[in-house]
C-alpha cells in the first residue's frame, strides 16, 4: 500500500498551504477536496509532477486448487 503524506503550512495571516506527497495521478485531488471542506475556499492550486504520473493500482488474483487424496 502506498504511503501518502500531507504537508500542511499555516501562515500568520491564516492562509493554509497543503502539499500532497506520494499520491500519484488524480488521487491527490481527493485529498485537496477533503481539505477544502475543512479549511475553506481554494484560492490557488498547483500540480506537482506526481499528478501527471499514472496512478498505481494493485490487482491481486488468488487461485486455489483442492486435490482429493486416494
N, C-alpha and C positions, 0 to 999 in steps of 0.2 A: 504494500500500500504506500502511495506517495505521501511524503510529508509536506504540508503546506504551512507557510508562516505568514503572519500578518505583522508588518512593521507599522506601528501607529505613532504619529508625532502630533502633539497638540501645541500650537504656538501660543504665545502670550495673548494674542488677540482673539483666541478661541478657534482659530482655523485648524481643522483636522486634516492631516495628510496620511494616506494609507498606501502601503506598498505590499502587494500580494506576491509572495515568493513561492515558487515550486508548483504553482497551478498552471498547467500548460493549456494553450488554446483559450476557448471562451469560458473555461471553468472559473477563471478569476472574476468574471463578471457576476457570478453568483454571489461571491463574497462582497463585491462592491455594492450590489443591490441590497444585500442584507444589512451592510453597514450604513447605507444611506437611510434606511428606515430608522436606524437608531440615532444617528448623529444629525441628520437633516439633509438639506438640498446639496446636490453635487454641483460644485462651482466649475470644476475643470477635471478632465480625465485624460491621462496619457497611457499608452500601451507600451509595455516592455517587449523585448524580443521573445519572451516566453509566450506572449499572446499569439504570436504568429507560428509557434511550433504546434505540431499535431498533438491532439490530446492523446494521452496514453490510456488504453483500455486493456483490461485483463480478461481473458476468457479461459475458464477452467473447464476441462472436459474430464469426466470421471467414467471409466468403463470398469465394470465388474463382471467377472465370469465365474460361475459356480460349476464345480466339477463334482460329479457323483462318483463315490468310491464303490468299487465292487465289480 
